[in-house]
């Protein structure tokens, strides 16, 4: 039997789903390279979700979020701690789904140190 993630109920579903949707759209193959370039230009590491949100990098790549008038950082901050933890886990899982060639091209962003 393999690993099975425990299900934790999301408290603020609307905000959670809006931010999750923005992250999903950002990591689509046609958008992810532009996102990685934005992260690189800001000097952040790809795993630093807090900085990425503070710099409004999701809004720069995801037109749906940008047009909604909501800010990714505000959506994230409105979530409970358990919702934020689930969002970070979701974000990190999307990072690992990026094409290997693209990850290699942006290897400085993916470094652990």
C-alpha positions as CSV (number, residue, x, y, z in Angstrom):
1,X,0.0,0.0,0.0
2,X,1.4,3.4,-1.1
3,X,1.4,6.8,0.6
4,X,-2.0,8.3,0.9
5,X,-2.4,12.0,1.8
6,X,-4.8,12.7,4.6
7,X,-7.8,14.8,3.6
8,X,-8.1,18.0,5.5
9,X,-11.3,20.1,5.0
10,X,-10.6,23.5,3.5
11,X,-12.2,26.2,5.6
12,X,-12.3,29.1,3.0
13,X,-13.2,27.2,-0.1
14,X,-13.8,30.2,-2.4
15,X,-10.5,31.8,-1.7
16,X,-8.6,28.5,-1.7
17,X,-10.1,27.5,-5.1
18,X,-9.4,30.9,-6.7
19,X,-5.7,30.8,-5.6
20,X,-5.4,27.1,-6.6
21,X,-6.8,27.9,-10.0
22,X,-4.3,30.7,-10.5
23,X,-1.5,28.4,-9.6
24,X,-2.8,25.7,-12.0
25,X,-3.0,28.1,-14.8
26,X,0.4,29.5,-14.1
27,X,2.0,26.0,-14.4
28,X,0.3,25.2,-17.7
29,X,3.0,24.4,-20.3
30,X,2.4,27.6,-22.3
31,X,2.7,29.8,-19.2
32,X,5.2,28.3,-16.9
33,X,8.3,29.5,-18.7
34,X,7.1,33.1,-18.4
35,X,6.5,32.5,-14.7
36,X,10.0,31.1,-14.2
37,X,11.5,34.1,-15.9
38,X,9.5,36.4,-13.6
39,X,10.8,34.5,-10.5
40,X,14.3,34.6,-11.8
41,X,14.1,38.4,-12.5
42,X,13.0,39.0,-8.9
43,X,15.9,36.9,-7.6
44,X,13.6,34.6,-5.7
45,X,13.9,30.8,-5.4
46,X,11.1,28.8,-6.9
47,X,10.1,27.3,-3.5
48,X,9.8,30.7,-1.8
49,X,6.0,31.0,-2.2
50,X,5.8,33.9,0.3
51,X,8.1,36.1,-1.9
52,X,6.4,35.0,-5.1
53,X,3.1,36.1,-3.6
54,X,4.5,39.3,-2.2
55,X,6.0,40.2,-5.6
56,X,2.6,39.6,-7.3
57,X,4.3,37.2,-9.8
58,X,1.2,35.0,-10.2
59,X,-0.9,38.1,-11.3
60,X,1.8,38.9,-13.9
61,X,1.3,35.5,-15.6
62,X,-2.3,34.6,-14.9
63,X,-4.7,37.0,-16.7
64,X,-7.7,35.6,-14.9
65,X,-6.4,36.4,-11.5
66,X,-5.2,39.8,-12.7
67,X,-8.6,40.7,-14.1
68,X,-10.4,39.5,-11.0
69,X,-9.1,42.4,-9.0
70,X,-7.9,40.0,-6.3
71,X,-4.3,39.7,-5.2
72,X,-2.8,36.2,-4.7
73,X,-1.1,37.4,-1.5
74,X,-4.4,38.7,-0.1
75,X,-6.1,35.4,-1.0
76,X,-3.3,33.4,0.7
77,X,-3.4,35.6,3.8
78,X,-7.1,35.2,4.2
79,X,-6.7,31.4,4.5
80,X,-6.4,29.6,7.8
81,X,-3.0,28.1,8.7
82,X,-4.1,24.6,7.6
83,X,-5.5,26.0,4.3
84,X,-2.2,27.8,3.8
85,X,-0.2,24.6,4.4
86,X,-2.4,22.7,1.9
87,X,-1.8,25.5,-0.6
88,X,2.0,25.4,-0.1
89,X,1.9,21.6,-0.6
90,X,-0.2,22.0,-3.8
91,X,2.2,24.7,-5.1
92,X,5.3,22.6,-4.4
93,X,3.7,19.6,-6.2
94,X,3.1,21.8,-9.2
95,X,6.8,22.8,-9.2
96,X,7.8,19.2,-9.5
97,X,5.5,18.7,-12.4
98,X,7.4,21.2,-14.6
99,X,9.1,19.6,-17.6
100,X,12.6,18.3,-16.8
101,X,14.2,20.3,-19.7
102,X,12.7,23.5,-18.4
103,X,13.7,22.7,-14.9
104,X,17.2,22.2,-16.0
105,X,17.2,25.5,-17.9
106,X,16.2,27.2,-14.7
107,X,18.3,25.0,-12.4
108,X,19.4,28.0,-10.3
109,X,15.8,28.6,-9.3
110,X,15.4,25.0,-8.2
111,X,18.4,24.8,-6.0
112,X,17.8,24.0,-2.4
113,X,20.4,26.4,-1.0
